[in-house]
Amino acid sequence: MERSLARIDRKIFEAIWNKAREQQPRITERAIYDRIQAVRTEYRNLISPRMAANVLASRIGIDVYRIIKDKNELNELRDLSRILVRGFLKETVPQVVSKKRKAIPKRKPSKKVFIVHGRDHKPVKELKALLGKFGLRPIVLHEQPSGSMTIIEKLERYSKNVEFAFVLLTPDDALIPATKIEDSYVHDIKSLVFRARQNVILEFGYFVSKIGRTKVCCLYKGSTELPYDIPSDMHGIVYIPFKKSIREVKDDIVKELKAVGYDLQMRKRRKG
């Protein structure tokens, strides 16, 4: 008994004893040790008397994290406490007791990057080329096999495992503004307003919902204007404007990708 007690942190043991004497003033050291041994039995004697004392102290409301200074001991106690909270003893107890804490590496984002676009294919080609140089895999919907799928089915299939999307807003559709005069509307053909195609707006919303707004980047070309019938939920979203070429905003594109965890390195050209 004395040898086992010697392995227990004295401060922890005294804290348990003082706490127990609040309800049982005459409780003995032997009774405290029996309680510690009962905790060990719960864990099939796979934990040390020292760790069993830490678990018992934690159970009865003692702030053991202020007493214990050893980080490994604290980590082991946290793992054992999780098992207690679940209310049953797992087969993994030996692993919990013996394992060393390892840093969990950050998961790299998927290399699949979706490109949503309208009728202007030049910026699509430029963006694909840029992403390819960084080792990413750009996905353009119309380039993928259809296999008798509807467009929405195709979108759902090829957007799986995608963790970033670029939305190209280009001036594909023209709107004719109308002014209401009494009970009729007068259209001003000379004042055309250009906007992105509606399928682009729809797919933009799809990816915001699927992967989150921070992982969707809108690239806004030249004279594209936000149409007056755009959903109010999209007001205030930041767009990256360019005039003629995607290359104008290369640095901004890189910044957006790095912000969500992409480690971008230019591919080296092979010497032929």
C-alpha positions as CSV (number, residue, x, y, z in Angstrom):
1,M,0.0,0.0,0.0
2,E,2.8,2.4,1.0
3,R,4.6,1.9,-2.3
4,S,1.4,2.5,-4.3
5,L,0.6,5.7,-2.3
6,A,4.1,6.9,-2.9
7,R,3.3,7.0,-6.7
8,I,0.3,9.2,-6.2
9,D,0.8,13.0,-6.3
10,R,0.7,14.1,-2.7
11,K,-1.1,17.3,-3.5
12,I,-3.8,15.4,-5.3
13,F,-4.1,12.9,-2.5
14,E,-4.5,15.6,0.1
15,A,-7.0,17.5,-2.0
16,I,-9.1,14.3,-2.2
17,W,-8.8,13.6,1.5
18,N,-9.8,17.2,2.4
19,K,-12.8,17.1,0.1
20,A,-13.9,13.7,1.5
21,R,-13.6,14.9,5.1
22,E,-16.2,17.6,4.4
23,Q,-18.8,14.8,4.4
24,Q,-16.9,12.2,6.4
25,P,-14.7,13.9,9.0
26,R,-13.2,10.6,10.2
27,I,-12.4,9.1,6.8
28,T,-8.9,7.4,6.8
29,E,-6.1,7.3,4.3
30,R,-6.9,3.6,3.7
31,A,-10.5,4.5,2.7
32,I,-9.1,7.1,0.2
33,Y,-6.8,4.5,-1.2
34,D,-9.6,2.0,-1.6
35,R,-11.6,4.6,-3.6
36,I,-8.5,5.1,-5.8
37,Q,-8.2,1.4,-6.3
38,A,-11.9,1.2,-7.2
39,V,-11.2,3.6,-10.1
40,R,-8.3,1.5,-11.2
41,T,-10.6,-1.6,-11.2
42,E,-13.0,0.3,-13.5
43,Y,-10.2,0.6,-16.0
44,R,-9.2,-3.0,-15.5
45,N,-6.0,-2.0,-13.7
46,L,-4.6,-0.5,-16.9
47,I,-4.0,2.9,-15.4
48,S,-1.5,3.7,-12.6
49,P,-2.6,4.5,-9.0
50,R,-1.3,8.1,-9.7
51,M,-3.6,8.5,-12.7
52,A,-6.5,6.8,-10.9
53,A,-6.1,9.4,-8.1
54,N,-6.2,12.2,-10.8
55,V,-9.4,10.7,-12.2
56,L,-11.1,10.4,-8.8
57,A,-10.1,14.0,-7.9
58,S,-11.6,15.2,-11.2
59,R,-14.8,13.3,-10.4
60,I,-15.4,14.9,-7.0
61,G,-15.0,18.4,-8.3
62,I,-11.3,19.2,-7.6
63,D,-9.6,21.4,-10.2
64,V,-6.8,19.0,-11.0
65,Y,-5.6,21.0,-14.0
66,R,-4.3,23.6,-11.6
67,I,-2.4,21.1,-9.6
68,I,-0.9,18.8,-12.3
69,K,1.9,20.4,-14.1
70,D,3.0,17.6,-16.4
71,K,1.5,18.1,-19.9
72,N,1.5,14.4,-20.8
73,E,-0.3,13.5,-17.5
74,L,-2.9,16.2,-18.2
75,N,-3.5,14.9,-21.8
76,E,-3.9,11.3,-20.5
77,L,-6.4,12.5,-17.9
78,R,-8.4,14.4,-20.6
79,D,-8.6,11.3,-22.7
80,L,-9.7,9.1,-19.8
81,S,-12.3,11.7,-18.8
82,R,-13.9,11.5,-22.2
83,I,-14.4,7.8,-21.8
84,L,-16.0,8.4,-18.4
85,V,-18.4,11.0,-19.8
86,R,-19.6,8.5,-22.4
87,G,-20.5,6.2,-19.5
88,F,-18.8,3.0,-20.7
89,L,-15.3,1.5,-20.9
90,K,-14.0,1.2,-24.4
91,E,-11.5,-1.3,-25.7
92,T,-9.2,1.6,-26.5
93,V,-8.2,2.3,-22.9
94,P,-4.8,0.7,-23.3
95,Q,-4.1,2.9,-26.3
96,V,-5.3,6.0,-24.4
97,V,-3.0,5.3,-21.5
98,S,0.1,4.5,-23.5
99,K,-0.2,6.8,-26.5
100,K,1.8,10.1,-26.9
101,R,0.1,13.2,-28.2
102,K,0.8,13.8,-31.8
103,A,0.1,17.0,-33.7
104,I,-2.8,16.5,-36.1
105,P,-1.6,17.6,-39.6
106,K,-3.9,20.1,-41.3
107,R,-5.8,18.5,-44.1
108,K,-5.0,19.9,-47.5
109,P,-8.0,21.2,-49.5
110,S,-9.1,19.3,-52.6
111,K,-7.3,20.1,-55.8
112,K,-10.7,20.2,-57.6
113,V,-11.7,23.8,-58.3
114,F,-15.0,24.5,-60.0
115,I,-15.4,27.3,-62.6
116,V,-18.8,28.7,-63.2
117,H,-19.1,30.8,-66.3
118,G,-21.4,32.3,-69.0
119,R,-20.9,32.7,-72.7
120,D,-17.5,34.4,-72.6
121,H,-15.0,31.5,-72.8
122,K,-11.8,33.5,-73.0
123,P,-11.6,34.2,-69.2
124,V,-12.5,30.5,-68.6
125,K,-9.4,29.4,-70.6
126,E,-7.2,31.9,-68.9
127,L,-8.4,30.9,-65.4
128,K,-8.0,27.2,-66.2
129,A,-4.4,27.8,-67.4
130,L,-3.6,29.7,-64.2
131,L,-5.0,27.1,-61.9
132,G,-3.2,24.3,-63.8
133,K,0.1,26.0,-63.2
134,F,-0.5,25.7,-59.5
135,G,-1.2,22.0,-59.8
136,L,-5.0,22.4,-59.2
137,R,-7.7,20.6,-61.2
138,P,-10.2,23.1,-62.7
139,I,-13.6,21.7,-63.5
140,V,-15.8,23.2,-66.2
141,L,-19.2,21.7,-66.4
142,H,-19.7,21.7,-70.1
143,E,-16.4,19.9,-70.6
144,Q,-17.5,16.9,-68.5
145,P,-19.4,13.9,-70.0
146,S,-23.2,14.1,-69.5
147,G,-24.1,10.4,-69.4
148,S,-27.9,11.2,-70.0
149,M,-27.9,13.4,-66.8
150,T,-29.9,16.6,-66.6
151,I,-27.8,19.8,-66.0
152,I,-28.6,19.9,-62.3
153,E,-27.7,16.2,-61.9
154,K,-24.5,16.9,-63.8
155,L,-23.7,19.9,-61.5
156,E,-24.3,17.8,-58.4
157,R,-22.1,15.0,-59.6
158,Y,-19.1,17.0,-60.7
159,S,-19.2,19.3,-57.7
160,K,-18.5,16.5,-55.3
161,N,-15.3,16.9,-53.3
162,V,-15.0,20.5,-54.7
163,E,-13.8,22.9,-52.0
164,F,-13.4,26.1,-54.0
165,A,-15.3,27.7,-56.8
166,F,-14.7,30.7,-59.1
167,V,-17.8,32.4,-60.5
168,L,-17.1,34.4,-63.7
169,L,-19.6,37.3,-64.1
170,T,-19.4,38.4,-67.7
171,P,-21.8,40.7,-69.7
172,D,-23.7,38.0,-71.5
173,D,-27.3,39.2,-71.2
174,A,-28.8,42.7,-72.0
175,L,-31.6,44.2,-70.1
176,I,-33.9,47.0,-71.4
177,P,-34.8,49.3,-68.6
178,A,-38.5,50.1,-68.3
179,T,-40.2,53.1,-66.7
180,K,-43.8,52.9,-65.5
181,I,-46.0,55.7,-66.8
182,E,-49.5,55.5,-65.5
183,D,-50.7,52.0,-66.3
184,S,-48.0,51.1,-68.9
185,Y,-44.3,50.7,-69.2
186,V,-42.0,52.6,-71.5
187,H,-38.8,50.8,-72.5
188,D,-35.6,52.7,-73.2
189,I,-33.7,50.6,-75.8
190,K,-30.8,53.0,-75.8
191,S,-30.0,52.4,-72.1
192,L,-29.1,48.7,-72.1
193,V,-27.9,47.2,-68.9
194,F,-25.6,44.1,-69.2
195,R,-25.5,41.4,-66.6
196,A,-24.3,37.8,-66.0
197,R,-26.5,34.9,-67.2
198,Q,-29.1,33.7,-64.8
199,N,-27.6,30.2,-64.7
200,V,-24.4,31.7,-63.4
201,I,-26.3,33.5,-60.6
202,L,-28.1,30.2,-59.8
203,E,-24.8,28.2,-59.6
204,F,-23.2,31.0,-57.6
205,G,-25.9,30.5,-54.9
206,Y,-25.5,26.7,-55.2
207,F,-21.8,26.8,-54.3
208,V,-22.3,29.4,-51.5
209,S,-24.7,26.9,-49.9
210,K,-22.6,23.9,-50.6
211,I,-19.0,25.0,-49.6
212,G,-19.6,28.4,-47.9
213,R,-19.2,32.0,-49.0
214,T,-15.5,32.2,-48.1
215,K,-14.7,29.5,-50.6
216,V,-16.5,31.2,-53.5
217,C,-14.7,33.9,-55.5
218,C,-16.5,36.1,-58.0
219,L,-14.6,37.6,-60.9
220,Y,-16.4,40.5,-62.4
221,K,-15.7,41.6,-66.0
222,G,-15.8,45.1,-67.4
223,S,-19.3,46.4,-68.0
224,T,-21.1,43.7,-66.1
225,E,-23.6,45.4,-63.8
226,L,-25.6,43.8,-61.0
227,P,-29.2,43.5,-62.4
228,Y,-32.0,45.2,-60.5
229,D,-33.7,41.9,-60.0
230,I,-30.7,40.3,-58.3
231,P,-31.7,38.5,-55.0
232,S,-31.2,40.9,-52.1
233,D,-29.2,38.2,-50.2
234,M,-26.3,38.8,-52.7
235,H,-26.0,42.6,-52.0
236,G,-22.8,43.5,-50.4
237,I,-20.7,40.6,-51.7
238,V,-17.2,41.5,-52.7
239,Y,-16.3,41.0,-56.4
240,I,-12.8,41.1,-58.0
241,P,-13.1,43.3,-61.1
242,F,-11.0,42.9,-64.3
243,K,-11.2,44.6,-67.6
244,K,-10.1,42.2,-70.3
245,S,-7.9,39.4,-68.9
246,I,-7.8,37.2,-65.8
247,R,-4.1,37.8,-65.7
248,E,-4.9,41.3,-64.4
249,V,-6.1,39.9,-61.1
250,K,-3.7,37.0,-60.7
251,D,-2.4,38.2,-57.4
252,D,-6.0,38.6,-56.0
253,I,-6.8,35.0,-57.1
254,V,-3.7,33.6,-55.4
255,K,-4.6,35.6,-52.2
256,E,-8.2,34.1,-52.1
257,L,-6.9,30.6,-52.5
258,K,-4.2,30.9,-49.9
259,A,-6.7,32.4,-47.4
260,V,-8.6,29.1,-47.4
261,G,-5.5,26.9,-47.0
262,Y,-4.1,26.3,-50.5
263,D,-0.3,26.0,-50.7
264,L,0.3,27.3,-54.1
265,Q,3.6,26.6,-55.9
266,M,4.1,27.1,-59.6
267,R,4.8,23.9,-61.6
268,K,8.3,23.7,-63.1
269,R,8.3,23.3,-66.9
270,R,9.9,20.1,-68.1
271,K,12.8,20.6,-70.5
272,G,12.1,18.8,-73.7
